[in-house]
Amino acid sequence: MRKKVITWSDIDSLISNITLDIQRADYQINNIYGISRGGLIPAVLLSHKLSIPLTNNVVENTLIVDDIVNKNNLLEKTLNDSNYYLRHNDDIYTVSLIKREKSLFDP
């Protein structure tokens, strides 16, 4: 298996790019939810850059953040397990720093 090392500089660059994409798209994001462990650090970084509060629940206009989306990804599982998403799936947003080639889910 081939591994790629991601530096803090890489993470900072990815967060800056995501921040710009979100600002340009003018999404109505009111909360940011970080998936436990890997998604928490990028969620906090995005929260600071966008001045949007973190939340413990996926509710209307929430951005769900994870670090890596892969074949068995938690991002899609969290999205599908969300009671809110099951009722209203048009105002929940997802993002990840990295998407592996084998992932079928596209944040």
N, C-alpha and C positions, 0 to 999 in steps of 0.2 A: 504494500500500500504506500502510495506517495503522499508525503505530508508537506504542507506549506506552513511556514512560520509567519504569523501575523504579529506585527510589532504594534506598540502603542501609537506610533506615528501613523501606521496603516489604519488603526481604529479611528484616530482623530480625523483623518482624511475621509474615511467612509461616513462618519457621523456628520461632518461638514457637508458632504455631497447629499446625504439624505435630508439634512435640514434645508438645504437650498431647494431640493426637489419638492419637499412638502410646502415650503413657502411659495414657490412658483405655482403649484397646483391649487393653492388656496383651499385646501381641505378644511372642513369644519371640525377640527380635533379639539376636544375639551379635556381629555384625559389620556394619560399614557400608562399602559400596563406592561410590565416586564415579566417575561416567563422566567420562573425561578431558576436560579443559577446563571446560566449563560446570557439570558436576556436582561438581567437586572442592571448590569453596568451600562450597556448601550441605552437602555430606557432612561436611566438617570442622566446620562450625557445629553440625550435628546430633550429631556424635560428641562434641563438648564438652558440649552441653546434656544429652544422654542418658547420658553417661559410658560410651559403647560404642566399642571400638576400630575404627579403619579397617582395611581388609584390601585386599590386591592381587588377591584371587580371590573369585569368587562360590561360596560353600560353604553348607552348611546354616545356616538362620536368618540370612541376610544381607539387609540392606536396600540395594537398589540406588537411588542418587540421581542425578537429573539436574535441570538448571535448567528446561528447556523441553521439553515433548513436543509435537511437531508432526507434520505429515503423513509426513515421512521420519525418524521419530524413532530416536535411538540407544538409547533406553531399552529398547524392545521388541527391537531387534536384539541388544543385549547380553544380554538375558534369554534369547532364543532361541539365541544362540551359546554359552551357558554349558553345559558338559558336565554339571555337576551338575543344572542345571534340567531338562535333557532326561531325566534319570533320576528326579528327585524334584521335582515342581513345586509341592508344597503348602507348602513352608516357605521360600520366597523372597518377599520383599516389595519393592514398588516405590513410589517417590514422586517427584514433581516439584514445583517451585515454581509453574510455570505450565503449563496445558494449553490449547493452541490449539484453536479450534473445529473445524478440519478434521482433527484427529487422531482416528484410529479406535481408538487404544490408550488405555485408561483406567487410569492408575497407581493 
